[in-house]
Amino acid sequence: MCGENSSSLAPGFFVLNGIPGLEAAHTWIALPFCFMYITAVLGNCGLIYLISHEEALHRPMYYFLALLSFTDVTLCTTTVPNMLCIFWFNLKEIHFNACLAQMFFVHMLTGMESGVLMLMALDRYVAICHPLRYSTILTNPVITKAGLATFLRGVLLILPFTFLTKRLPYCRSNFIPHTYCDHMSVAKVSCGNFKVNAIYGLLAALLIGGFDMFCISVSYTMILRAVVSLSSADARHKAFSTCTSHICAIVITYVPALFTIFTHRFGGQSIPHHVHILIANLYLMLPPTLNPIVYGVKTKQIQEGVIKLFFKEKDVLVMK
C-alpha cells in the first residue's frame, strides 16, 4: 500500500504503528508518557515565567536556561500529543507533509537542545575562569546572537532531511514502526536507495552533537583545571557546585541520545525493536521532564525566586 494511490511515488499519508510488539499495552504505556508531558509543560513554562518575572534571575545563565526550557517544551509538544492519540484513540494516520514537518522539528529542536547545553557550558567556563569579565563578555546582545546562531545552525543542517526524504519513492508500504516521524524510520519505508540519507544523517549528528560535546568537554576541562588550582576547599566546592545542575542536564540528554544512536547503528539485531522505540521516546521526554526538577532542586536562586513569587502572589490575593 502506498497511501491513497499504490502507484504513486509519494504516499498521501503514513501510518504510525506506535510500539511494535506492545500494541496490547499501548493504553498503559501512554499513562507515564502523559504524566511526563504534563510535568514537562508545567515545569518548563513555570521556569520561563519565573525567569522573566524575577529580576534576580536576569543573568546569562538563566537566560540560557529559559531558552533550554522553551526548546524542551516545544520538542515534547511536537511528538507527545500525537503519540497519545495513537495509544489511546488509535489515530495512527499522519499526512505525508505533516510527517516531514514533524521530522524536521524533532531533529531541529534536539539539535538546538544540544546547542543550548553547549552555550551553558561556555557560560560556566566564563563565570569560573574569567569571573571579572563575565558581565562584559556575556552581554545581552551576545546572548541573543548565540541563541540565534544555535537556532540557524539547527535549521540549516536539518532542513536537507526533508528534501532528501521527500525525493525518495514510496511504493511498498506506508506503515512506520514508530510513534513519531523519525528521519531514518521514514527513509527505510521507501523502496529507493536511502544511503545518502544515512550518510547525511550521520554527518549532521557529528556536526551538531559531536561539535557540542567537544566544546562541552573542553569547557569542563578548563573549569576543572581552574577549580583544582583554587587554594580553599570551600572555594573549590562553591565554584564546582554552580555546575552540578548543568552536568545533570548533560547526562540526562546525552546518555539516552548516545544509546539510541549506537544501538540503532551497531546493535540493531541484538536489541528488540520495541526497546529502540521506547528509548527513542525517553530520549525526547526525559530532558524536558527532569531539567526543571534538577534546576529547581539544585539551584538556590531558583528556589528563592519561587518562594518570593509565591508570597508576592499570596500578598496580592490578600489585598484583593
Secondary structure, 3 states (H helix, E strand, C coil): CCCCCCCCCCCCEEEECCCCCCHHHHHHHHHHHHHHHHHHHHHHHHHHHHHHHCHHHCCHHHHHHHHHHHHHHHHHHHHHHHHHHHHHHCCCEEEHHHHHHHHHHHHHHHHHHHHHHHHHHHHHHHHHHCHHHHHHHCCHHHHHHHHHHHHHHHHHHHHHHHHHHHCCCCCCCCEECCCCCCHHHHHCCCCCCCHHHHHHHHHHHHHHHHHHHHHHHHHHHHHHHHHHCCCCHHHHHHHHHCCHHHHHHHHHHHHHHHHHHHHHHHCCCCCCHHHHHHHHHHHHHHHHHHHHHHHHHHCHHHHHHHHHHHHHHHHHHHHC
